[in-house]
Amino acid sequence: MVLDAVVAGGGVVGAACALALAGEGLEVALVEAALAPSWTPTPPDLRVFAFAADNARLFEGLGVWQDIVSARAQPYRRMRVWDAAGGGELAFDADAYGRRELGWIVENTLLQDRLWAALPRAGVRLHCPARVEALEQDEAGVRLRLDDGGWLQARIAVAADGARSTLRELAGIGTASRDYGQRGVVGYVAGERPHEDTAWQRFLPGGPLAVLPFADGSCSIVWSLPADEAARVLALDDAAFGHELTRAFDRRLGAMTPVSPRAAFPLRRQLASDYAHGRVLVLGDAAHVVHPLAGQGVNLGLRDVAALAALVGDARSRGGDWASPARLRRWARTRRSEAAVAAHAFEAIHDVYTSDNVAAALLRGPLLGLAGRLPPVTHGLWRRASGL
């Protein structure tokens, strides 16, 4: 049987892609090396996403958003961003934009769990555990050999198998990357004061500290630090870590106390040289890895998915060939352009706020405050981040 699409990678973006393409009437297979972990309320997953409004709409269309919200999704109504060097504050409020919330904080495991539960209902053929180990392609389509010896044939293959994507490498698509020499320290903490449904971010000399509201009244943190400093704070006992975190966060929520284990992950920028090579498309982390300071990583990946599903739906409604080379190339150019702009913009912010340059340190706080006093600027920044 010749499928329409084979998606390699069953993470949030890959599973969403398989569901979205199946929802457009395509015959789809998903290949993944390991079953998605089942979500349980405790302990909470250390990996969370700041989920944007456009992607909530995408998940509504996939039939999974209500299941996610009813399980555990923390809305945030406000955002506050400021610089430790001084100056003003950049503030975003849902009321100013006529919304109930700006976005949601959602655990990675919960998203995967609900997406995978929807795969059988959508008719997606699941090959798990399985890995793609060989690729053949021509003008008509692709043939993928799996590590169990089986073959899958399809019109297109989608590489959604992460930053170290095997399928991307088999297709001969290269990457350009930059290691920031930082690690993101993550965990949950409790503050003396309520989090006020607010997502906070303070720029510090070593990197930004994000404190995100969570559903049980605690907060999820993502603290970007130089690698050696991250190793040091990971080794601290809870009391010492809480003391340093409280100081780094300028006591905005009073004294902060760790309520979970901590972990860290390396920070880097990585961009694929192309998002399409013949009949192989790349999206999500296989296509772009960005600095987490704006919380846009998974949102960019899901926008890749939404754009691909829209391409298929538009072509089928017009009676055209959704998999024509011209359409696939147009999708690839558009998505690569948006991701590159976002990645380099986040990198520029990172460089400015971690710079030792005196002029940069003197200007960045006041510029942030100026942006905060210009409603059209803050509104535009929020709309860009939310995909609206």
Secondary structure, DSSP 8 states (H G I E B T S, - for coil): -EEEEEEE--SHHHHHHHHHHHHTT--EEEE-SS------SSS--S-EEEE-HHHHHHHHHHT-HHHHHHHH-EEE-EEEEEETT---EEEEEGGGGT-S-SEEEEEHHHHHHHHHHHHHHHT-EEE-S--EEEEEE-SS-EEEEETTS-EEEEEEEEE-S-TT-HHHHHTT--EEEEEEEEEEEEEEEEESS--TTEEEEEEETTEEEEEEE-TTS-EEEEEEEEHHHHHHHHHS-HHHHHHHHHHHTTTTTSSEEE-S--EEEEEEEEEES-SEETTEEE-GGGTEE--GGGS-HHHHHHHHHHHHHHHHHHHHHTT--TT-HHHHHHHHHHHHHHHHHHHHHHHHHHHHHT---HHHHHHHHHHHHHHHT-HHHHHHHHHHHHT-
